[in-house]
Each structure stands twice: as C-alpha cells, then as structure tokens.
C-alpha cells in the first residue's frame, strides 16, 4: 500500500504551493504560538529513548507515557506553532520527519493508539485556534496521515475530524483544502460507509458552490473544487451516481474556472465509471466535453494564429525549432567576429505541450463516457475522442511549429463542426481561427486576485 503515501506526498506538496495564492490575512496580523514545556536540551536527550520506546513490541507503561508526552506534547508539537519565518519554512520537513522517524516506526498497536490520541487532539486544537495559517494547514495534514494501521486502515477519528473541518462554514478555505487532500488519501485506503456518505455530501457542496468564498482568490477556487471532484472520482471509480456525475459535468462546463482545472477534472473520468453508472446522463458530459474542446481550441487557435502572424510578418521563417536566421543580421559577414549574444533565439514559438496535454485529457474523458449509455451517446463520445486524440498524438511528435499551428487551426474547425452536428438547430460556433478572444483569459481571473 506504499503507493498511497507517494501519491499523498506529491498532492500535498502541490497544495502547499497553491495555498500561497489563498487570500490569507496580512502577515502583520498577530498570531499565537505555543511555548514548549521542556527545554531543547531535554528534548534532544529524549530522542534516542523515544525512538526505542516506539519500537517496543509491548504497550507503553506509565514511565514510557511520561517520556512520550514530554517529547511530543512538551516540545515537538509546540515547536511546530512558531511564527518565525524560518520555522514556517521548515513545517513540511518537520511533518515528514514526524512520521518517517517516529510514528511510522511504531511496532505495537497499544503504542500507536497512544500516539494517535497524543497527536489528534492537539492538532485539531491548533487548526481551530489563531495560529499562523501555515501552522493550521500543517496541523490538518498531520491529522490526515494518522492511521489505525499504517497505510492499511485509517483512523476513524481522524476522518471524522477532517469531515468536521470540511462541513463547517467557519472553516477557512485553506483548511478545507487540506481536509480535501487528506480525505483523498483516506478514501484510497478505505473508510466506513457512513463516513463515505458524508464525504460525498461535503465534496458536492464544495463543487456546486460556484462563487468563491471571500477568503480565497477566485482564480484559485477552481483548483479547490477540483480537489473535491477527485473525492467523487475516487468514490465513483466503479460506477458513478447521478448527483456526483452532475457535479462533475457542472465543473467541466463552468467557464469561470481555469481551463487547465476543467481539463484535469475531465481527466478524472474512467471507463468503469460509466460502465456501471446509475442515473447518469452521459450525453450531458459529452456536450460539456464538446464545449470544453471548443474553448480550448479557440485559445490554442488564437495562439497558433498569433505565432504565424509574428513569424511571417518578420520574414523570420526558421527551418526548425530554435534555428537562427543569419539573413536577419546582415552586419555579420565572413571573417567577422561574432557576438555570441546574437545567437539568442528571437523567433516566435508556439506552446505545443499545453495544447497536447489539454486535448488528450478531453479525449480520455470522452473515451470514458463512450463506455456506457445509449448508442447515440457512445457514438458521439467515440467520434469526439478519436478526432482529438488522432490529431493530438500526431502533433506530439511533430517538431515543425508551422505544421503544428496549421494542424491546430484545422482541428479546431473539425471539432466545431462535429459538436454543431449534435444540435443542428443551434447556431454554429465560430471557427476558432475567427475568434480572437482568449477564453481562458476571460474565464479564469488572475490568481493574484
């Protein structure tokens, strides 16, 4: 089950980066911190003894409990509440060490139960009090990693605590984000059915709230909603239910959300979700994916057209990526010394990787939808997936940027014709090359607020 830990670590790291974009209170605000109850020297002297106690196969006696209390509650946990910028920067490393050096080395269930109790209540208290936002966020992540059995059975009380943060209207969005990430890990390992129902309800509440809370920047909230979508995707891995599917459709369709967040939400879809779906309108997702494809390719076509306009306007037509046009520097002749700075690549370029990644996410989602539903839905989804995947995979290996941009413009037109054919009575969408607006720029507010 070690893969859960690797996956959790990478997501947690990404979340910490995103949390920097949350509208946290100004740094000048006064936050509290907990003063250690023992001296640093005493804490260091206990390190070896505690390491031995944790590896003991028996239950901790009264003396052992006293030493564990002094080490964790007396110093280590209070030290993780410091507002010093250097200490705040070390929170991630200290959290990792807490588990790798100590909690994950525990041998007996009695000792694990004792440490869980020793850890859970203080961390929940820290998360709820006026500590620095990074300290509170770190405390929720620690709660997220508490297991009854390491990476095999999560601690029900920890799941309850995470749900409490997610369900409360008073919880800051930064802590809800941490709870969402933690619950992803808990679902992957497994939780009890009543708790799973509460997870689904809480995730739906986050996704279906389209207007960002006041404490989070609008450009970031789509990322928070995507973390909730991942909870629904984990729960519906073997078959989506109607409310969960409707919420995913809503997020994929929402033009106020960044295009990458919408594409990553689409990428969560897998064939078994539709093969065993109950009360699911596959056509709604197919239409949402068609609209998303149009919006993605509108942006990409605009960038492709801009690239071509700049390239040919300057007469700077390269033979390949990164080539240098000597004709543009007539002062450089045979036998003349060359200024190496002149070799800088000043030709325009098109960001192909973004287009390929977005397109393949939509194609994968359409392939998943085609695994279930009516014959019409399957046919539409398959055609959309094949049209996009064929072009995107071909372009992934194409080095000539002019041919790439030509193909992007062509693909945009093909997708628009296909989507328009699903609803012949509606007005046809403008061809991407004729649409000069950057949909992403319009849809996703700047993360800086």
N, C-alpha and C positions, 0 to 999 in steps of 0.2 A: 504493500500500500504506500510505498515511499513516494510514488508519483504525485500523491496529493500534496505532500509537503513542497515539492519543487514547484508545482503549479501555483500553490498558495503564495510562495515567496515572490514569484515574478509578478503576480497580480498586486500584491501588497506594495511592492516597490513602485509600480506604475501609479497606484492610488496615492502614494505619498507625494509624487510629483504633481499630480492633478490637484491634490489638496492645497498646494501652494497657490492655486488660482481661485480658491474659495474666498468669499468675502468675509474673512475673519476680522475681528475687531483690530483697531490700530495697535501697533506694537507698544505704544506708550501706556496702554491700559495696565493697571496694576493687577497682577495675578498672584495667587498664594502659592506657597511651596511648603512641603513637609520637612521638618527638621529631623535628621537621623537621631535615633535614641542612643546609639552607641558610637564610639569614636572609630575613625577609619582604621586605625591600627588594630583595634579589636576585631573589626570586620575582616581584615586581611588574615588575622590569626585564626579565624574560624573557617577559612576557605577549605583547607585540606580536611578538616574534621567533618564539615558538611558534605563534602564530596564522598567521604567514606560512609556517612550515615545514609545518604541517598542510595548507595549501592548495597546496603544491608538487606538481606532477604527477609528479615523479620520486621515486626511493627515497631515504630519508634517509641521508646519509653519516655517517662517524664523528663529525664535529663536531656534526651535527644530532642524532644519537642522544644525545650527551652532554648537550645542552641539553634534550632531551625528558626524559631521565632526571632531570635536576636539577629540572625544573619539576613533573613528576608524582610521581615517587618521592621526590624530595628535599624537596618541600614540600606539594603539594596533597593527596596521599593521606594522609600523616601528619597533616595538619591536620583530616582527617575522622575522627580517632580520639579527639579531645578529649572529656573528660568534663564540661567546663564546660556548665552548663545552657543558656546562650545558644547555644553551638556545637551542642549536641544539637538544639536547636530549628531550626537552620538546615540540618540534614543534607539534607532533601528538596530545598531550593532549590539547595544545592551539587551534589547529584546531577544535578538538571536542567541546571544550568549546565555541568557536565562534558560532557554530551552535546550540548547546543544550541550552546555556544560552541566546543567543541573536537572531540570525537570525531565528531560528525555532520557536521563541515565537512571532514573528510579527503578528499583527492582521489585519491591513488594507493593501489593495493592493498598495495604494499610498506609504506607508512606505516601503513595500517590494521592490517596484520599485526603490525607492530612495537608499536603502541599496545595492541593486544589482548593481546599477550604481556606488555607492560609493566603491564597492568592486572589481568589474570585471576589470576595467581599471588598478588600482594599482597592482593587482595580475598578470595580463598579463605582465605588465611592469617589475615586479620583475622576472618573469620567463624568460624574454628575456635578462636581464641585467647580469652583472658579480657578482651576489650574490653567496653565497655558494651553491653547488649543492643540498644539502638537503633543503635549503630555497626555491630554484627554484622548486624543486619537490613538496614541500608542497604547494606552490602557485598554481600549476596546479591542485592539488587535491581540493583546495578550489574552484577554478573555476568550477570543476566537480560537486560540490554539490550545486551550485546556481540554484534555481528553480523559475519559474514564479509563480507556485502554489506548495507548499511543497509536494514532492513525488507524484504529480499528473500531473504536466506539467513542463517539463524542460525549462530553459531559452534559447531561440534560440541563443542569442548572446554568451552564454557560450558554446553551442555546436559548434558554428562557431569558437570560439577561440580554442577549443580542436582540431578541424579538421585542423586549421591553424598550430598548433604545429606538428600534425601527417604528414601533407603534405609537410612541409618544409624540404629540405635537410640539412639545417643548424641546425635543432633541435637536441640536444643531445639525445642519445637513452634513457637515464634516464627519460627525459621529455616525449618522445614518449610513454614510458611505462606507465607513469602517465596518459597520454591522452587516451591510450587504456583502462585503467581501468575505467576512467571517462566515456568514451563513452559506455562501457558495461552498466553502470547504466542508461545513457540517453536512450539507446535502450530499456531497460526493461520498462522504464516509457513511452517512446514514443517520436519520433521526426518526423518532417515533411519529406515527401518523397524526395525532392531534397537533403536534408542533409543526408538521409539514403543512397542515391546513392553514395555520396562522402565517407561515412563511409565504404561502401563495397569496393570501389576502393582503399582506403587507407589501409584497412586491407589486401587486396590481395597483395599490394605492399610489406608489411612487411613479409607476409608468403612466398611469392615467392622469396624473397631475401635470398638465402641460405648461402652466405658468411657473417659472422658477420661484422658490421661496426667496424672501428678502435677504437671506444670509449667504446666498450663492450666486455667482455671476451667471447670467443667462447662457453664455456660450459654453459653460461647463456643465450645466444641469443635464444636458442630453447625455453626457458621459455617465452621470449618476443614474439616470433612467436606464441606460444600457446595462449597468451592473444589476439592476433589478430584473431586466429582461433575461439575464443569464441565469438567475434563480429559476424563472419559469421554464427556461430551456432545459435545465438540469432535471427539474421535476417532470417535464413532459417528454423526456428523451425517448420513452417507449410508447408515446401516444399523447398528443396534445388535447386538452379540453377546450371547450368553446371560449370561456372568459379569458384564458391565458392567450389563446390564439388571437382573439380580438384585440387584446392589449398589444401584442407584437405587431399586428397589422397597423394599429394606431401609431406606434413609434416609427415604423418604416415609412409611413405616409407623412409624418409630421415635418413640414417644410421649415419649421423654426429650429429644427435640430441639425447639427452639423452633418454634412453628407457622409463623412467617414464613420460617425456614430451610427447612422442609419444603415450603412453598408455592413458594418460589423454586427449590427443586430440581425440583419438578414443572414449573415454568415453562420449564425447560431442554429439555423434550421437544418434538420437532418431528415432523411427519408423515413425512418421509423416513426417519427412524429406524426406523419401524415398517413402512413400505412395503417396505424391503429388509432387514428384520431376519432374523437367523439364530439358531435355537434360543431364541426369546424367547416367554415366556408372557405374552401381552397381558392375559389375564384377571387375573393376579396384580397388575399395575399398576392395572387398572380397580378391583379390590377395594380396593387401597391408597388410590386416589383417593376412592373412596366413603367409606372410613373417615375420611380426612382432611377431606372435606367435612362429615361429621357432626360431627367435633371442632371445626372452625372455626365452624360454625353453632351449635353448643352454646354456645361462648363468646360469639358475637355475639348469640344469642337472650337469654342472661343479661343482657348489657349493654343490650339493647333493652328487656327487661322492667324492669330497674332504672331506666332512663330514664323509662318510662311510670309506674312506681310513684312516683317522685320528682315527676314533673310533676303528676300528678293528686292526689297527697297534699297538695301545697301549694296546689292550686287555681290554679296559675300556668300557665294554658294559653295559650301565645303564638299569635299569628296567623301567625307565620313565624319563621325563624331570626333570633335577635338582637333580637326585639321586646321592648318594655318594658311591663310591666303596671302601669299607674298605679293600679289598684284596690288593689295591694299596698302603696301609700304614701298612706294617707288623710290624712296631715298636710299634703299638698301640694294646695292649693286654688287657685281662680282669683285672680290678682293677687299670689300669694305668691312670694317669691324662691325659686328652685330651686337646690339644692345639686347641682352637676353630677356629683358623685361618685355621686349617686343613680341616674344613668343607666347605671351599670355593669350589664352583663348578668349576672344571678344565676340565670337559668333553667338547668335541666339540659340537656345536649346529648348526642347520640349520635354516635360517631365513624364516620361512614358510609364515608369513604375507605378505611379499613383493611378493612372488610368487602368492599367492591367489589374492591379490589386482590387480596385473598386468593381471592375467589370466581372472578375472571377468570383467575387463574393456574391454578386447578384445572380450569376449563372448557377452557382452552387445552391443558392436558395431556391431558384426556380426548379432545379432538378429534384430537390427535396419535395417541393409541392406536387410535382408530377407523379410522386409515388402513391398518391391516394386521390380520392374524389371522383367526380364524373369524368366521362370520356372527353368531354369538351375542355374541362379544366386541365386534364393531363396533357392534351394536345397543345393547348396554349402555352402551358409552362414548359413543355419539352421544346417547343419551337423557339421560345424566348431564350432558354438556356443554350440551345445549340447555336443560335445566331450570335450570341455574345461570346460564348466560350471559343468557338471556332476562330473568331477574329482576335480575341484577346490572347489566346495561346500562340497564334501565328505572330502577333506583334511582339510578344515577349522575347522572341529570338531575332527580331529584326533590328539591325543596327542603323540603317539609313533613316534619319529623322524625317526627311521629306516624304518617304514612302509611308512611314508611321503616321504622320499627320494626315496624309491623303486618306489612309485607311480609317482613321478615327472619324473624319468627316463623312465617309461613306457609311460606316457602321451606325452613326447617329441617324442618318436618313433611313436606313433599313429598320432600325428599332422603332422609329416613329411610325413608319408605315405598318409594321406588324401590330403595334399597340392600337393604332387607329382602326385596324380591321376588326378588332374585338368589339368595337362600338361604332358601326358605320354611320349612325345618325348624328354623332357628335362632331363638332368642328375639329379638323385635323390639327395636331400640334405643329407649331412652326418647326421647320427643319433646323437642326442645331446650328448649322453654319449661318443661318439667317438671324439667329437670336444672339444679340450682343451682350445680354445680361449674364453675369456670373451668379448662378442660382445659389451657390454655396455662400458667396459673399452677402447675398441678400438674406439668406435663411438663417445663417449662424452668426449671431452677434459676436463681436470680438471678445475673446476670453478675458481681456483686460477690463471688460465692463463697458 
